[in-house]
Amino acid sequence: MAVPAYATDLTDITTDFTNNWNLITEGGGGQNAITAPETDDFVQGTACVSRNPFSTSIRGIAYDRALITVASGDCVFIWWKADVAQALDTIAGGGVRLVMGSTLTDYRQYYVAGNDTYALGGWRCNALDPTNAGSLDRGTPGTPDYDTFGVAFDVPATGPSKGFPFKIDMIRHGREVTVTDGEVANPATWPLLAAHSDATARRWGIVQGTDTGATVQGIVNWGSPTTLCYSRDANQSIVLVDTLGFTPTDFTQIVFQNSSTDLEWTNVSVLSLDTLNRGIITVNSTDNPTVSFLGCQFNDINTTQDGGTNSTWDDSIWRRCNAVTSNGGSFLNCQILESTVAADAGAFVYNETVDPDGELDGMTFTQGTNAHHAIEFGASIPASITLRDMTFTNFDADTTNGAALNFLDTTGTITVTLVGTAQPTFKTAGATIEFVTNPVTVTVNTVTATGTAVGDCRVFLYATSTTGLLPAGDSVTISNSGTTATVTHTAHGLSTNDRVWIDGASLQANNGVFQITVVNANSYTYTMGSAPGDGAVGGTITSTFVFIYGLSNTTTGVISLTKSIPANQSVAGWARKASPGDTPKYRQGPMAGTVSSSADSSFNAVMIPDE
């Protein structure tokens, strides 16, 4: 690596400050005189062009050259200055109007400043899209391929009488600044970029330094397609300037690219002053560079695009921004507050094929003005996800455009495990959404008296009625249709894929341990191994929740269930290994105790050899 390097795609429109400069005049009193070159007051190079004072008219300076074509998306950057800001009209009246056109009397005008926005004066650089409609046309400007560029000033009353107070400096077209290289001893930073850009020899105008950081209008690339960028920076304030509606809405961007880029910013603030060209943050997801934004703040910007698993945004805050899209990066303890996305859109978009557990933990969301969602989950997410320690504030009811979560999957069942998170409202495009709140793990170990694991034991652990809220010997009724049994069980509190122990039915096919599908709060179904006959089933039938039913692990002797438990629940059960093919055989090992609703629970079934 090497010390940081800086490049731009800006191309000069003005090639000298002596020739091809002309006066713009729209009537009024006063002399017309121009100083070209003006060597006493300039912002870049060694000279600019100035003109004499005037009153009650609109006059200015323009550069006439061969026709140029500005690439789509690029803009023209014009440096200008007025030493008598108080004499100008307001910005609405066109106090300062940049011009582009085909002749000195045929041009498009862009109102960029006035005595109400330029009170302190000084050199300014504005970016203009040649295809933009501007503020006002004089004559027929022609096509966006212009050859006349300049600035005009509206002095509506008595103006200055001394010197040459109206000035214009370099005019260029382009859009981008690119930062590459950097090393541990010399990392790329915002202050270094601004210092390079602001050097008198160049004054690019895309990035300008401030006392606390920099301003940006255009694209700043950290890394290029062919060269990495090594950057370390902290405590910078980056302001995306208001381009007054005269640039494309995606004109200002901060882009991070190259797979070898290594960047870490801490407590860097990005604030947009523009309501149209709000600024886009993009980490190239194809390159997936290593970037860390730790405790950074993004205020009033447009969209943020995560680059992937090498991106870290931990402890950062987005205020009044458009969508933040994840590609697998880390967003631990991030806050997305008062998003400006449209109704029914997601402030945060997640469409990865992996569970976001460990990526989105501790996130906080508050709803903005529109009825939008906190998180939009795309159709690619897995069937089981975990949301941990999240907070959702001011979101609307289930099924609405402003529900906290929005699931775009149209089919199947998505299980959402909530840990340290109150159940949020949700909307779905069709998939069944099941929430499991603060689950605990119940484990059974099948072991000998000395603690040696015994594998492949049949384990049965079920709820008893001593303590708890889960069904334990609840009275139910059953109706059969083919192999489907429908259980009427008032306020059962169960979830799809839970297991129940059905006992006491007159038809033996109805009895046993079954995995259920919930129909509603008072009924569920299960599938029998055969069709014993349709209609109501007789007997004194009971239903009991089953925690664990199956074989323990062949090697470890462990079998477990993870589930949300509404209250501490008493349990009983057994483990055994005595089938004809089992060698050696073990006697039934009983179990009893209580499953905690707030902590994991473990039971040992002690297996006694039976040989």
C-alpha positions in Angstrom: 0.0 0.0 0.0 1.0 3.7 -0.3 -0.1 7.1 1.0 -3.6 8.1 0.0 -4.2 9.2 -3.6 -7.0 11.3 -4.9 -8.5 11.6 -8.4 -11.5 13.2 -10.1 -13.5 12.9 -13.3 -14.0 16.6 -13.5 -13.2 18.1 -16.9 -12.4 21.8 -17.4 -14.8 23.9 -19.4 -12.9 27.1 -19.0 -9.4 26.8 -20.4 -8.0 30.2 -19.7 -9.1 33.5 -17.9 -8.0 35.9 -20.7 -9.9 35.0 -23.8 -13.6 34.2 -24.7 -15.1 36.0 -21.7 -18.1 38.2 -22.4 -20.5 40.4 -20.5 -24.1 39.5 -19.9 -26.5 42.5 -20.0 -30.3 42.6 -19.5 -30.7 46.4 -19.5 -30.3 49.0 -16.7 -27.8 51.7 -15.9 -24.0 51.7 -15.4 -20.9 50.9 -17.3 -20.0 47.5 -18.7 -16.4 46.5 -18.1 -14.6 43.2 -17.5 -11.3 42.3 -16.0 -9.9 39.2 -17.5 -7.7 37.9 -16.0 -8.5 39.1 -12.5 -5.4 38.3 -10.4 -6.3 40.0 -7.1 -9.1 37.8 -6.0 -9.5 34.2 -7.1 -10.4 30.8 -5.6 -8.2 28.5 -7.6 -5.2 28.7 -10.0 -3.8 32.2 -10.3 -6.8 34.2 -11.7 -10.5 34.6 -12.2 -12.7 37.0 -14.2 -14.5 40.0 -12.7 -16.9 42.7 -13.8 -17.6 46.3 -12.7 -20.6 47.4 -10.5 -24.0 48.3 -11.8 -27.5 49.2 -10.6 -31.1 48.3 -11.3 -30.4 45.6 -13.8 -29.3 42.0 -14.4 -25.8 41.7 -15.6 -23.0 39.1 -15.5 -20.1 37.3 -17.1 -20.1 34.3 -19.4 -17.5 32.1 -21.1 -18.1 31.2 -24.7 -16.4 28.1 -26.1 -17.0 25.2 -28.4 -20.1 23.0 -27.8 -19.6 20.4 -25.1 -21.6 17.3 -24.1 -22.1 16.6 -20.4 -22.5 12.9 -19.6 -25.8 11.8 -18.2 -25.9 12.1 -14.5 -23.0 14.6 -14.4 -23.3 18.2 -13.6 -21.6 21.5 -14.4 -19.7 23.1 -11.4 -19.4 26.9 -11.4 -17.4 28.9 -8.9 -18.7 32.5 -8.4 -18.6 35.4 -5.9 -20.3 38.7 -5.2 -18.6 41.2 -2.9 -21.9 43.1 -2.3 -24.4 40.5 -1.2 -26.7 43.1 0.4 -27.3 44.7 -3.0 -28.6 41.5 -4.6 -32.2 40.5 -4.9 -33.5 37.5 -2.9 -32.9 33.9 -4.1 -36.6 33.7 -5.2 -36.0 36.9 -7.3 -32.8 35.5 -8.8 -30.2 37.5 -6.9 -27.5 35.2 -8.2 -28.4 33.1 -11.3 -26.0 30.7 -13.0 -26.5 30.4 -16.7 -25.9 27.8 -19.5 -27.0 28.3 -23.0 -26.2 28.8 -26.7 -25.6 32.5 -26.9 -25.2 35.6 -24.6 -28.9 36.2 -25.0 -30.2 32.6 -25.1 -29.6 30.8 -21.9 -31.2 28.9 -19.0 -31.0 30.5 -15.6 -30.6 28.7 -12.3 -31.4 30.8 -9.2 -28.8 29.7 -6.6 -28.5 32.6 -4.1 -29.8 36.0 -2.9 -29.4 38.5 -0.1 -31.4 36.2 2.1 -29.2 33.1 1.6 -25.8 34.7 0.9 -25.6 37.4 3.6 -21.9 36.5 4.5 -20.7 36.4 0.9 -17.6 34.5 -0.2 -16.8 32.1 -2.9 -19.3 29.5 -3.7 -19.5 26.5 -6.1 -22.9 25.2 -7.4 -23.6 22.1 -9.4 -26.1 22.2 -12.2 -27.6 19.4 -14.4 -27.8 20.7 -18.0 -31.0 18.8 -18.5 -32.7 20.4 -15.5 -35.5 22.9 -16.3 -33.8 25.5 -14.2 -35.6 28.6 -12.9 -36.1 30.8 -16.0 -35.1 30.8 -19.7 -34.0 33.9 -21.6 -34.5 33.5 -25.3 -34.0 30.0 -26.6 -31.3 28.2 -24.6 -31.0 25.3 -27.1 -30.2 21.7 -26.3 -28.4 20.6 -23.1 -25.2 20.5 -25.2 -24.3 24.1 -24.4 -21.3 26.4 -25.3 -22.0 29.4 -23.1 -21.6 29.2 -19.3 -21.6 32.0 -16.7 -23.2 33.9 -13.9 -25.6 36.8 -13.7 -26.4 39.0 -10.8 -29.7 40.9 -10.2 -29.2 44.2 -8.5 -32.8 45.6 -8.3 -32.0 49.0 -6.8 -28.9 51.1 -6.3 -25.8 48.9 -6.4 -22.2 49.3 -5.6 -20.1 52.0 -7.2 -16.5 50.8 -6.7 -14.2 48.1 -7.8 -15.0 44.9 -9.7 -17.2 43.1 -7.2 -18.8 40.4 -9.4 -16.6 37.4 -10.1 -16.5 34.0 -11.7 -13.8 31.4 -11.5 -13.3 27.8 -12.8 -16.1 26.0 -14.6 -16.0 22.2 -14.9 -18.2 19.2 -15.6 -18.2 15.8 -14.0 -19.3 14.3 -10.7 -16.8 12.1 -8.8 -13.9 12.2 -6.5 -12.1 8.9 -5.8 -9.9 8.1 -2.8 -7.5 5.1 -3.1 -4.5 3.6 -1.3 -3.6 4.6 2.2 -1.8 2.6 4.8 -1.6 2.1 8.6 0.8 4.9 9.0 -1.0 7.2 6.5 -4.7 6.3 6.4 -7.1 8.1 4.1 -9.3 10.6 6.0 -11.9 13.2 5.3 -9.6 16.1 6.4 -6.9 14.9 4.0 -9.4 14.5 1.1 -10.7 18.0 1.8 -7.3 19.5 2.0 -6.3 18.0 -1.3 -9.6 19.0 -3.0 -9.4 22.6 -1.6 -5.8 23.2 -2.6 -5.6 26.4 -4.7 -4.1 24.5 -7.6 -7.4 22.6 -8.1 -10.5 23.6 -6.0 -12.6 20.7 -7.3 -15.8 21.8 -5.4 -17.2 18.3 -4.9 -15.7 18.1 -1.4 -14.9 21.2 0.6 -13.4 21.3 4.0 -15.0 22.7 7.1 -13.9 23.3 10.7 -15.5 20.0 11.7 -15.3 17.9 8.6 -16.4 18.5 5.0 -19.3 19.2 2.6 -20.2 17.0 -0.3 -22.0 17.5 -3.6 -21.5 14.7 -6.1 -20.0 11.2 -5.6 -17.1 10.4 -3.2 -15.7 6.9 -3.8 -13.6 5.2 -1.1 -11.7 2.7 -3.2 -12.0 2.1 -6.9 -12.8 -1.0 -9.0 -9.0 -1.7 -9.3 -7.5 -0.1 -6.2 -8.3 -0.5 -2.5 -8.6 2.2 0.1 -7.3 2.0 3.6 -9.1 4.6 5.8 -9.3 5.3 9.6 -11.3 8.3 10.7 -13.3 9.6 13.7 -15.4 12.5 14.9 -16.1 14.0 11.5 -19.2 15.9 10.5 -20.1 15.4 6.8 -22.7 17.7 5.3 -24.4 16.9 2.0 -25.2 20.3 0.6 -28.5 21.5 -0.8 -28.2 21.4 -4.6 -31.5 23.4 -4.8 -33.3 20.9 -7.0 -30.8 21.5 -9.9 -29.2 18.1 -9.8 -30.5 14.5 -10.3 -32.0 13.1 -7.1 -29.2 10.5 -6.9 -26.4 12.9 -7.6 -24.8 12.9 -4.1 -23.4 9.6 -3.0 -20.8 8.1 -0.7 -19.6 4.8 -2.1 -17.3 2.1 -0.7 -15.9 -0.4 -3.2 -13.1 -2.9 -3.9 -13.0 -6.2 -2.0 -9.6 -5.3 -0.4 -10.8 -1.9 1.0 -10.3 -1.7 4.7 -12.2 1.2 6.3 -13.1 2.0 9.9 -15.0 5.2 10.9 -16.0 6.0 14.5 -18.6 8.7 15.4 -18.8 10.1 11.9 -22.0 12.1 11.2 -23.6 12.4 7.8 -26.3 15.1 7.5 -28.2 16.0 4.4 -29.5 19.5 3.9 -31.2 18.6 0.6 -34.8 17.4 0.5 -34.5 16.0 -3.1 -30.9 15.0 -3.6 -30.7 13.6 -0.1 -27.6 11.5 -0.6 -27.1 7.7 -0.9 -24.7 5.5 1.1 -23.7 2.4 -0.8 -21.3 -0.4 0.2 -20.8 -2.4 -3.0 -22.3 -5.8 -2.3 -20.4 -7.5 -5.1 -17.1 -6.4 -3.7 -18.2 -6.8 0.0 -15.3 -4.6 1.3 -14.4 -4.6 5.0 -16.0 -1.5 6.4 -16.9 -0.6 9.9 -19.1 2.4 10.9 -19.1 2.4 14.7 -21.4 4.7 16.5 -22.0 6.8 13.3 -25.1 9.0 12.7 -27.0 9.4 9.4 -29.5 12.2 9.4 -32.1 13.0 6.7 -30.3 11.0 4.0 -31.9 8.9 1.3 -31.0 5.1 1.3 -28.3 3.1 2.8 -27.1 -0.1 1.2 -25.2 -2.7 3.3 -22.3 -4.5 1.5 -22.5 -7.9 3.1 -20.9 -10.0 5.9 -17.8 -7.7 6.0 -19.9 -4.6 6.9 -20.4 -3.5 10.5 -22.7 -0.7 11.5 -22.9 -1.4 15.2 -24.4 1.3 17.5 -25.2 3.6 14.6 -28.3 5.7 14.2 -30.4 6.7 11.2 -32.8 9.6 11.8 -35.5 10.6 9.2 -33.8 8.5 6.5 -35.1 6.3 3.7 -34.7 2.5 3.7 -31.6 0.8 5.1 -31.1 -2.5 3.3 -29.1 -5.4 4.8 -27.0 -7.8 2.8 -25.8 -9.7 5.9 -23.9 -7.0 7.8 -23.9 -6.4 11.5 -26.4 -3.9 12.9 -26.1 -4.6 16.6 -27.8 -2.0 18.8 -28.6 0.3 15.8 -31.5 2.7 15.9 -33.7 3.6 12.9 -35.8 6.5 14.0 -38.7 8.2 12.2 -38.0 6.7 8.8 -39.2 8.6 5.8 -40.1 5.5 3.7 -43.5 5.4 2.0 -46.5 3.8 3.5 -46.3 -0.1 3.5 -42.5 0.1 3.0 -39.9 -1.2 5.4 -37.5 1.2 7.2 -35.1 -1.8 7.3 -35.1 -4.4 4.6 -33.8 -8.0 5.3 -34.0 -10.6 2.5 -31.1 -12.9 3.4 -31.2 -16.7 3.4 -29.8 -17.0 6.9 -31.3 -16.3 10.4 -30.6 -12.7 11.4 -29.9 -13.8 14.9 -26.6 -12.1 15.9 -26.9 -9.5 13.2 -29.8 -7.4 14.3 -29.7 -7.8 18.1 -30.7 -4.8 20.1 -32.1 -2.7 17.3 -34.6 0.1 18.0 -37.3 1.3 15.6 -39.8 4.2 15.8 -42.3 5.0 13.1 -42.1 8.1 11.1 -44.9 10.2 9.6 -46.0 7.6 7.1 -47.7 4.3 8.0 -44.6 2.1 7.3 -43.1 -1.0 8.7 -40.0 -1.3 10.9 -38.6 -4.4 9.1 -39.6 -5.8 5.7 -38.6 -9.5 5.5 -38.3 -10.7 1.9 -39.3 -14.1 0.5 -35.7 -15.5 0.8 -35.6 -15.6 4.6 -35.4 -19.0 6.3 -38.5 -20.6 7.9 -37.2 -19.9 11.4 -35.7 -16.6 12.5 -34.8 -15.0 15.9 -35.2 -11.4 16.9 -33.3 -10.5 20.0 -33.7 -7.5 22.4 -35.5 -5.4 19.8 -37.8 -2.4 20.5 -40.7 -1.2 18.2 -42.4 2.1 19.1 -45.6 3.6 17.6 -46.2 1.0 15.0 -49.8 0.2 13.9 -52.0 -2.9 14.4 -51.6 -6.3 12.8 -52.4 -6.6 9.0 -52.0 -2.8 8.4 -49.5 -1.0 6.3 -47.9 0.3 9.5 -47.5 -2.9 11.4 -44.0 -3.4 12.8 -43.0 -6.4 10.7 -43.9 -7.2 7.1 -43.4 -10.7 5.6 -43.4 -10.9 1.8 -43.4 -14.7 1.7 -46.8 -15.9 0.3 -46.7 -19.5 1.5 -45.4 -21.8 4.3 -44.9 -21.1 8.0 -42.3 -18.7 9.4 -41.5 -19.2 13.1 -40.2 -16.0 14.7 -38.5 -16.6 18.0 -38.5 -13.4 20.2 -35.9 -13.1 22.9 -36.1 -10.1 25.1 -38.6 -8.6 22.6 -42.3 -7.9 23.1 -44.4 -9.5 20.4 -44.6 -6.9 17.5 -47.5 -6.4 15.2 -47.1 -7.9 11.8 -48.5 -8.1 8.2 -48.0 -11.1 5.9 -48.5 -11.6 2.2 -49.8 -15.1 2.9 -47.2 -17.1 4.9 -48.3 -18.2 8.4 -46.4 -16.3 11.1 -45.9 -18.0 14.5 -44.2 -16.2 17.4 -42.3 -17.9 20.1 -41.5 -15.6 23.0 -38.5 -15.9 25.2 -38.0 -19.7 24.6 -36.2 -22.0 27.0 -34.6 -25.3 26.3 -35.7 -28.5 28.0 -33.1 -31.3 27.9 -33.3 -34.9 28.8 -30.0 -36.9 29.3 -30.2 -40.7 29.2 -27.3 -41.9 31.3 -26.2 -44.7 33.5 -25.9 -44.3 37.3 -22.3 -43.3 36.7 -23.2 -40.7 34.1 -22.2 -42.6 31.0 -24.4 -41.7 28.1 -26.9 -44.3 26.8 -28.0 -43.5 23.3 -31.1 -44.4 21.3 -33.4 -44.4 24.3 -37.1 -43.8 23.9 -37.9 -40.6 25.9 -41.4 -39.4 26.9 -41.7 -36.2 29.0 -45.2 -34.6 29.4 -47.0 -32.0 31.4 -48.7 -32.8 34.7 -51.4 -30.8 36.4 -49.6 -29.9 39.6 -48.1 -26.6 38.3 -48.4 -24.7 35.0 -50.7 -23.5 32.2 -50.0 -26.1 29.5 -52.7 -28.8 28.9 -52.4 -31.7 31.3 -55.2 -34.2 31.1 -57.6 -31.6 29.7 -61.0 -33.0 28.6 -61.5 -32.8 24.8 -63.7 -34.1 22.0 -62.6 -35.5 18.7 -64.2 -35.9 15.2 -62.5 -38.0 12.5 -62.5 -37.5 8.7 -60.3 -40.1 7.0 -56.9 -40.0 8.7 -57.5 -36.5 10.1 -58.7 -36.0 13.6 -60.0 -32.6 14.6 -59.8 -31.9 18.4 -62.1 -29.4 20.1 -60.0 -28.1 23.0 -61.1 -24.8 24.6 -58.3 -22.2 24.9 -55.7 -24.8 24.3 -52.8 -22.3 24.1 -50.8 -24.6 21.7 -48.9 -23.9 18.5 -48.6 -25.7 15.2 -45.9 -28.5 15.5 -46.5 -28.9 19.2 -47.1 -32.5 20.4 -50.0 -33.8 22.5 -50.7 -37.1 24.2 -54.3 -38.2 23.3 -55.7 -40.8 25.7 -59.1 -42.4 26.4 -60.5 -42.4 22.9 -62.8 -45.3 22.0 -60.9 -45.8 18.7 -57.4 -46.9 19.2 -56.1 -45.1 16.1 -56.9 -41.8 17.9 -54.7 -42.5 20.9 -51.0 -41.8 21.1 -48.6 -38.9 20.7 -49.2 -36.7 17.7 -47.8 -33.5 16.2 -50.6 -31.0 15.7 -51.7 -28.2 13.3 -53.6 -25.4 15.0 -56.9 -24.4 13.4 -57.9 -21.7 15.9 -57.7 -20.9 19.6 -60.1 -23.8 20.4 -59.2 -26.5 18.0 -56.4 -28.3 16.2 -55.9 -31.4 14.0 -53.5 -34.3 13.8 -52.9 -37.1 11.4 -53.5 -40.8 12.4 -51.7 -43.8 11.0 -55.0 -45.2 9.6 -58.6 -44.2 9.0 -60.7 -45.7 11.8 -64.0 -44.3 10.7 -65.5 -40.8 10.2 -67.5 -38.9 12.7 -67.5 -38.2 16.5 -65.2 -40.4 18.6 -66.4 -41.8 21.8 -64.7 -42.2 25.2 -63.5 -40.0 28.0 -60.8 -38.3 26.0 -57.9 -36.2 27.4 -55.1 -34.2 25.8 -51.8 -33.5 27.5 -48.9 -31.4 26.2 -45.8 -33.4 25.4 -42.4 -31.7 25.8 -40.2 -34.5 24.4 -41.1 -37.7 22.5 -38.4 -39.5 20.6 -35.0 -41.2 20.7 -32.0 -39.7 22.5 -28.9 -39.1 20.5 -27.0 -42.2 19.6 -23.7 -40.8 20.9 -24.5 -38.2 23.6 -27.8 -39.6 24.9 -29.3 -36.1 24.7 -32.7 -35.0 23.4 -34.1 -31.5 23.8 -36.9 -29.1 22.9 -36.7 -25.3 22.7 -40.0 -23.5 23.3 -41.7 -20.6 25.0 -43.3 -21.7 28.2 -46.0 -19.5 29.7 -45.4 -20.5 33.3 -43.3 -22.9 35.4 -44.7 -26.3 34.4 -44.6 -29.6 36.4 -43.6 -32.6 34.3 -43.3 -36.4 34.5 -42.0 -39.1 32.1 -39.6 -41.8 31.5 -36.9 -43.2 29.2 -36.5 -46.8 28.3 -34.5 -49.0 25.9 -36.1 -52.4 25.8 -37.2 -53.1 22.2 -36.5 -56.6 20.8 -33.5 -55.4 18.8 -31.9 -53.4 21.7 -28.7 -54.7 23.1 -28.1 -54.3 25.9 -31.6 -53.5 27.3 -32.3 -51.0 30.1 -35.2 -50.7 32.5 -37.5 -47.7 32.4 -35.9 -44.7 34.0 -38.5 -42.3 35.5 -38.3 -38.5 35.5 -40.3 -35.8 37.4 -39.8 -32.2 38.2 -40.5 -28.7 37.0 -39.7 -27.0 33.7 -38.8 -23.3 34.3 -40.4 -20.6 32.1 -37.4 -18.3 32.4 -34.4 -20.6 32.3 -33.3 -23.8 30.7 -34.2 -27.1 32.4 -32.4 -30.4 32.4 -33.5 -33.9 33.5 -31.5 -37.1 33.8 -33.2 -40.4 33.1 -31.0 -43.0 34.9 -30.9 -46.2 32.8 -30.5 -49.4 34.8 -29.3 -52.4 32.7 -31.9 -55.2 32.4 -30.0 -58.3 31.4 
